[in-house]
Amino acid sequence: MSKVLISKLSSKETRKMQQHLCSKMASLKTKKQIEEFLEDVLTDSEIIMLLRRLQIAKLLLDGNTYFEIREKLGVGVDTIKNVRYKLEKGSGGYLNFIKKL
């Protein structure tokens, strides 16, 4: 597979690729298929990072402070800030996902 530099893609092309990925992910029928996809596509570290971000979002929504989150999860302030920013200014993905937990 050829390497694609994200900086070489227009925002329109990037959005189109993202929509295509989402469409294909939505076509996965079972939990096992989703699990296999994530295991193949993401490294163990990337899966852990994704799970940590979800934990951070949940803790922020539950009213935990940055200090409490750092103590509980051992994550940096910048990561917490990035998650908070997405919670406040993002498209609602964190909220929609966490509501289903």
Summary of the structure (lengths in Angstrom):
residues: 101
radius of gyration: 15.9
end to end distance: 35.9
largest distance: 44.4
contacts: 211
relative contact order: 0.08
helix: 75%
strand: 0%
